Each structure stands twice: as C-alpha cells, then as structure tokens.
Amino acid sequence: METLESSALSAISVGPHETQVLSPLWMVTRQPLLNEFVHYLTKILAHLRARPADQHDIIFSRQKLHEVRRAFSAMILRGEQDLHKLSELVCLKHLSNYQLSSVVVGEIDATKERFVLSQGLSPKDLYSTSDLDLGTRQLAKLRFIDKGVWSPASLVANFVEYQPTEPNSLRIQKIISRIKAEEEIWNKVVDEIFDLDGMVRRDKQMSHLSQFVKDVFGLKIVVGAPADVMPMYRALLDSTWDDDMLSALGLEPGAERAKLEHLETKNYLTQDGRKNSGWAAMKSVVRWGGRTFEVQIQPLRNYFNEQEYLTKESHAGFKARRELLRDEIARKIPLFGFYQALLRWLFLGEAEPEQAPNYPGVNIVLSE
C-alpha cells in the first residue's frame, strides 16, 4: 500500500535562480503553500495513474488544510484589492471623471428567473469588504413573491463597474472588474492538472502559457465600436503611472507597478480569430504589481449581446458548455470526476471524513 501525505511536502522555494515545479496557480499567486498543495495534488494524480491496481492512502493534515484555506482566502482578498487599484489607475489615466457601481446578477430560488441589480458604490465600501460579500449583502435584503409565496435569491455573478461621467477620447463606455468564484477557480485547477483543453483541442497560439490558470482576476474595458478596440489596446499597453499617481492610491512606487508587462494576446476581432458564436474581443494576459490579470477589450454591441445571452459565448452560455464538457470527461475518465469532488470537499465543504469522495483503491485520511 502506498501512502501520500500532504504535510510531508516542504515549501517550494521562490528564489529566481532555483529550479521549481510550478503549479497551475503560479501565475496568479506566488504563495508557496498554495503552489505546494496544488503540486501535491498533481503528485497524487501521477501515483494513481502509474499504479491503478494498488491501494493508496492519501493523508491530509487538518492543520495544513486550514493553513492552505487561509492562504487561499488571503490570496483572493489581496488580488481583489490589486484588481481595484489597477482599475482605478486605468480610470485615472484615461477618464476625466467616473463613478462606481456594484452590479449583482441574481436568480430567484423559487422561479429561477434572473435579474440585474445595480447600486452606487463608494471607494470606502469598495475596499472595506470583498466583492462577493458586497453582492451577497445586497441580495440578503431582498425577497420576491410569486403566487403568494416569498422566495430569496441566490448570487449568480457580481462585479464592479467604473462608469465614465464624461466623453473620453478612447470612447470607453465602462470598465468592469470581476473575480472568479471559488468553485470556478478550483474547477480550473482540476482542468489544468488533467490538461482538459488538451483532451479536446489545444490552442497552439496560447500553448506556452496554457498550463496555468490566468483569469482569476479579470478586467473588461468596453469601448464604442470595433474600430475603437485597437486604439484602446495600444493605449493600455503604453500606459505608465508615475510615483505620484501610485502614491495617491496608497501604492508603493516601483517598476512593476509603473506599467503593464504584456504576456500574451489573442485577437478575437478578426474574421479568422472570431469564435463561431460571433463573440469578439481583444483578450490579453498582463502582469502588474507581481500579479497576473486577464484584460478584455470589447465593443459595446458585443457587450450588450453578451449581457442579453444572445451569443453562445455569454458568461452563462460558456459556463454551461464548460460544465457539460467537464461532466462528459468525468463520465469517460472517472478519476477526473473524483478530483472535482475532492477539491469541492477540501475547499467548498466542511471536509469531514464521512463526506469524503470515493474512488476505487483510494482511502482518504484526515490526520490531526
């Protein structure tokens, strides 16, 4: 019987000259404990695949799991704050004046009807609580009645909008920041551990960074027309922020915050690059302040189509198709489904032994 124990792994060094095994989360966090843990999950997978007929004891330390959860929550909070700081810097550079709004997409539990709720937001509220808490707090105040029955609503999505109050030369209509929900993040980790896209079709133009989860923290810039996308794209990559601008937002001046570091771009605006659904945008991955962000620049018409679910590439449509794909892979490769259940149990539930997922030949143990 083979035993794998998470607490036995030492922290991964992040020294610039050392050989490292990088986890799929490496581009969004350099937190050693998180990357160590995801590497451990990858190591487990290699052992299960190499010796499928053996019995395996997989041991998780409760204390280590608590530390990993705490590190994950801290990563999300710090990344969220950095995302808002970057959004503010883009606004300060390219907009004269703007206002903030918290936007919530909710679903009525009883009827499954969806709605959008927008509420003005102060800079103080923006940094005093997480985006998820902002959305949850708004929905907690609401009840809906249908056929005499009152029903609460559940959160589908929430994001922050930066809306210009005056015309601007780049024809920016709005800037939107969003963060993936925890379940989406861990689903993406499983996708990358198993190379889900490689099972279907690997995008060769993006393959050099494909093993990483890059879109946890996202920024969308909506411009007027397709012709406005390229000028916005060039202006964004050419943007610089001096020490005074950084200090005004409480940021430590430095080279890694003075401008964006471009990592990759995929152009979905051209006829050849456009997806079958008609979805069009310039999608880039950048690094700023030591953290990775996905930036989309999208024409207004396509943005409205996306919001109204008129294209298959809307957030809801894409998410639904991705879940169907994951379900199909889980049916064909049960180990993939086991990993999905394992991550839900470890990070989205209470991680009690009696609720641990089952897989032939695997015994999951929680140690003190």
C-alpha positions in Angstrom: 0.0 0.0 0.0 1.3 3.4 -0.9 0.9 6.4 1.4 0.9 10.0 0.3 0.9 12.7 3.0 0.4 16.4 2.3 2.2 17.5 5.4 5.4 15.7 4.4 6.0 18.1 1.5 8.4 21.0 2.1 7.5 24.6 1.0 8.5 25.4 -2.6 11.3 28.0 -2.8 10.6 31.0 -5.0 14.2 32.1 -5.5 14.8 33.4 -9.0 17.7 31.1 -9.7 16.3 27.9 -8.3 14.6 25.0 -10.2 10.9 25.0 -9.3 7.9 22.8 -10.1 5.2 25.3 -10.9 1.6 24.6 -10.1 -1.3 25.9 -12.3 -1.9 28.7 -9.8 1.6 30.0 -10.1 0.6 32.9 -12.4 -2.0 34.3 -10.0 -0.2 33.7 -6.7 3.4 33.1 -5.6 2.2 31.9 -2.2 4.4 28.9 -1.6 1.9 27.0 0.5 -0.8 27.1 -2.2 1.5 26.1 -5.0 3.0 23.3 -2.8 -0.5 22.0 -2.2 -1.6 22.0 -5.8 1.7 20.3 -6.7 0.9 17.7 -4.1 -2.5 17.1 -5.8 -0.6 16.7 -9.1 1.8 14.2 -7.5 -1.2 12.2 -6.2 -2.6 12.0 -9.7 0.7 10.7 -11.1 0.8 7.9 -8.5 -2.9 6.9 -9.1 -2.2 6.8 -12.9 1.1 4.9 -12.5 -0.3 2.2 -10.1 -4.1 2.0 -10.7 -4.3 -1.5 -9.2 -2.6 -0.6 -5.9 -4.3 0.6 -2.7 -3.5 4.2 -1.9 -3.8 6.1 1.4 -4.0 9.8 0.8 -3.5 11.7 4.1 -4.4 15.4 4.6 -3.4 17.2 7.7 -6.2 19.2 9.2 -3.8 21.9 10.3 -2.2 22.0 6.9 -5.6 22.2 5.2 -6.6 25.0 7.5 -3.4 26.9 6.6 -4.0 26.3 2.8 -7.6 27.6 3.1 -6.4 30.6 4.9 -3.7 31.3 2.3 -6.2 30.9 -0.5 -8.6 33.4 1.1 -5.8 35.9 1.7 -4.7 35.5 -2.0 -8.2 36.3 -3.2 -8.5 39.3 -0.9 -5.1 40.7 -1.9 -5.7 40.0 -5.6 -9.1 41.7 -5.4 -7.6 44.8 -3.9 -4.9 44.9 -6.6 -7.5 44.5 -9.3 -9.4 47.5 -7.9 -6.2 49.5 -7.7 -5.3 48.7 -11.3 -8.8 49.6 -12.4 -8.5 52.9 -10.7 -5.2 53.6 -12.3 -6.7 52.9 -15.8 -9.5 55.3 -15.0 -7.2 58.0 -13.7 -5.1 57.7 -16.9 -7.8 57.6 -19.4 -11.0 59.1 -17.9 -11.7 62.6 -16.6 -14.3 61.6 -14.1 -16.1 58.3 -13.3 -18.4 56.7 -10.8 -18.5 53.3 -9.1 -21.4 50.8 -9.1 -21.7 47.3 -7.6 -23.6 45.1 -10.1 -25.3 41.8 -9.0 -26.8 39.2 -11.2 -29.3 37.2 -9.0 -31.6 34.2 -9.5 -34.9 33.9 -7.7 -34.7 30.5 -5.9 -38.4 29.6 -6.5 -38.8 30.6 -10.2 -35.1 30.5 -11.4 -35.8 33.9 -13.0 -32.7 36.1 -13.3 -32.3 39.8 -12.7 -29.7 42.5 -12.5 -29.3 44.9 -9.6 -27.0 47.9 -9.7 -26.2 50.1 -6.8 -23.9 53.1 -6.3 -20.6 52.3 -4.5 -18.3 54.5 -2.5 -14.5 53.9 -2.6 -14.7 53.2 1.1 -17.1 50.3 0.6 -15.0 49.0 -2.3 -12.1 48.2 -0.1 -13.9 47.5 3.2 -15.4 44.2 2.1 -14.9 41.6 -0.7 -16.9 41.8 -4.0 -18.6 38.5 -3.0 -19.7 40.0 0.3 -21.0 43.1 -1.5 -23.2 41.0 -3.7 -24.4 38.7 -1.0 -25.2 41.6 1.3 -27.4 43.2 -1.4 -29.3 40.0 -2.1 -29.8 39.3 1.6 -32.1 42.4 1.7 -34.4 41.1 -1.0 -37.4 38.7 -1.1 -39.5 38.0 -4.1 -43.2 36.9 -4.2 -44.7 34.7 -6.8 -48.2 33.3 -6.5 -48.3 34.3 -2.9 -45.0 32.6 -1.9 -42.0 34.6 -0.8 -38.6 33.5 -2.0 -35.0 34.6 -1.5 -32.5 34.9 -4.4 -29.1 33.4 -5.0 -26.0 35.0 -6.4 -25.1 34.2 -10.0 -22.4 36.8 -10.6 -21.3 40.1 -9.3 -18.8 42.7 -10.4 -17.8 46.3 -10.0 -18.3 48.9 -12.8 -16.3 52.0 -13.3 -18.5 54.3 -15.4 -17.2 57.5 -17.1 -19.4 60.5 -16.5 -18.0 62.5 -19.4 -17.0 61.7 -23.0 -13.4 60.5 -23.5 -11.0 60.3 -26.4 -10.8 56.4 -26.3 -14.6 56.1 -26.3 -14.5 54.0 -23.1 -18.1 53.1 -22.2 -17.3 51.3 -18.9 -14.6 49.4 -17.2 -15.6 46.2 -15.3 -13.6 44.2 -12.7 -14.6 40.7 -11.8 -13.2 37.8 -9.8 -13.9 34.1 -10.4 -15.9 32.4 -7.7 -14.0 29.8 -5.5 -15.7 26.8 -7.2 -14.7 28.1 -10.7 -11.1 28.6 -9.6 -10.7 25.1 -8.2 -12.5 23.7 -11.3 -10.0 25.4 -13.4 -7.2 24.0 -11.3 -8.5 20.5 -12.0 -8.9 21.3 -15.7 -5.2 22.2 -15.9 -3.9 19.3 -13.8 -5.7 17.0 -16.2 -5.0 19.1 -19.3 -8.7 19.3 -20.1 -8.2 21.5 -23.2 -5.5 19.2 -24.5 -8.1 16.3 -24.3 -10.3 18.3 -26.7 -8.3 20.8 -28.7 -5.2 22.8 -27.6 -4.9 26.4 -28.9 -1.4 26.4 -30.3 -1.1 30.2 -30.2 -1.5 30.1 -26.4 0.1 26.8 -25.6 3.3 28.3 -23.9 1.1 29.5 -21.0 -1.7 27.1 -21.3 -0.8 25.1 -18.2 -1.6 28.0 -15.9 -4.8 29.4 -14.5 -4.6 33.1 -15.7 -8.1 34.5 -15.5 -8.9 34.6 -11.7 -8.7 38.4 -11.7 -10.3 40.0 -14.8 -10.7 43.5 -16.2 -13.0 44.3 -19.1 -12.9 47.6 -21.0 -16.0 48.2 -23.1 -15.5 50.7 -26.0 -17.9 52.1 -28.5 -17.2 50.3 -31.8 -14.9 47.5 -33.1 -12.6 50.2 -34.6 -12.1 51.6 -31.1 -10.6 48.3 -29.7 -7.1 48.5 -31.2 -6.5 52.2 -30.1 -7.6 51.2 -26.5 -5.4 48.1 -26.6 -2.3 50.1 -27.7 -3.1 52.9 -25.2 -3.4 50.4 -22.4 -0.1 48.7 -23.1 1.6 52.1 -23.4 0.1 53.4 -20.1 2.5 54.4 -17.4 1.9 55.6 -13.9 4.3 57.9 -12.1 5.2 57.7 -8.4 2.7 60.5 -7.5 -0.2 58.6 -9.1 0.8 55.4 -7.4 1.3 57.1 -4.0 -2.1 58.8 -4.3 -3.7 55.3 -4.3 -1.6 54.1 -1.4 0.7 52.0 -3.6 4.4 51.6 -3.2 6.1 53.1 -6.3 8.2 50.7 -8.3 8.9 49.4 -11.8 6.5 46.5 -11.5 3.6 49.0 -10.9 4.7 51.7 -13.3 3.4 49.9 -16.3 1.9 46.6 -17.5 4.0 43.7 -18.5 2.5 42.1 -21.6 2.4 38.2 -21.5 0.1 37.2 -24.3 -2.8 38.4 -26.5 -5.5 36.6 -28.5 -7.4 38.7 -31.1 -11.0 37.6 -31.5 -11.8 40.7 -33.5 -10.6 39.4 -36.9 -12.8 37.2 -39.0 -10.3 34.3 -38.7 -9.9 34.7 -34.9 -13.6 35.3 -34.2 -15.4 32.4 -32.5 -18.3 30.7 -34.2 -20.7 32.4 -31.8 -19.7 35.8 -33.1 -18.1 36.7 -29.8 -15.4 39.4 -30.4 -12.8 40.9 -28.1 -9.2 41.5 -27.7 -8.1 39.3 -24.8 -4.7 39.7 -23.2 -2.8 38.5 -20.2 -0.7 41.0 -18.3 1.3 41.2 -15.1 1.2 44.2 -12.8 2.4 44.5 -9.3 3.6 40.9 -9.3 0.2 39.6 -10.1 -1.4 38.2 -13.3 -4.6 39.7 -14.8 -6.8 38.9 -17.8 -7.8 42.0 -19.8 -10.6 42.0 -22.3 -11.4 44.9 -24.6 -14.8 44.5 -26.2 -17.1 46.6 -28.5 -20.3 47.9 -27.0 -22.6 46.0 -29.3 -21.0 42.7 -28.5 -21.0 43.5 -24.8 -24.8 44.0 -24.9 -25.2 40.8 -26.9 -23.3 39.0 -24.2 -25.3 40.6 -21.4 -28.6 39.5 -23.1 -27.3 36.0 -23.7 -27.8 36.4 -27.5 -24.5 34.6 -28.2 -23.3 31.3 -27.0 -20.1 32.9 -25.7 -22.0 34.8 -23.0 -20.8 34.1 -19.5 -23.8 31.9 -18.7 -23.5 30.0 -22.0 -19.8 29.4 -21.8 -20.0 28.3 -18.2 -22.9 25.9 -19.1 -21.0 24.4 -22.0 -17.8 24.1 -19.9 -19.8 22.2 -17.2 -21.2 19.9 -19.8 -17.7 19.2 -21.1 -16.5 18.5 -17.6 -19.4 16.1 -17.0 -18.6 14.3 -20.2 -14.9 14.0 -19.4 -15.9 12.8 -15.8 -18.0 10.0 -17.4 -15.2 8.9 -19.6 -12.4 9.4 -17.1 -13.8 8.8 -13.5 -10.5 10.0 -12.0 -11.3 13.5 -13.3 -14.7 13.4 -11.6 -13.0 12.2 -8.4 -10.7 15.2 -8.4 -13.6 17.6 -8.9 -15.3 16.0 -5.9 -12.0 16.0 -3.9 -11.5 19.8 -4.4 -15.1 20.6 -3.5 -14.7 18.5 -0.4 -11.4 20.1 0.6 -12.3 23.7 -0.1 -16.0 24.3 -0.5 -17.4 22.0 2.2 -16.6 21.1 5.8 -14.0 18.4 4.8 -15.5 15.8 7.2 -14.2 12.2 6.8 -17.7 10.7 6.3 -18.3 13.1 3.4 -15.0 12.4 1.6 -15.4 11.3 -2.1 -14.9 7.7 -3.0 -12.6 6.2 -5.7 -11.6 2.6 -6.1 -8.3 1.8 -4.3 -8.2 5.2 -2.6 -8.5 5.8 1.1 -8.7 9.4 2.2 -7.5 10.1 5.8 -7.7 13.4 7.8 -4.9 13.5 10.3 -4.7 15.9 13.3 
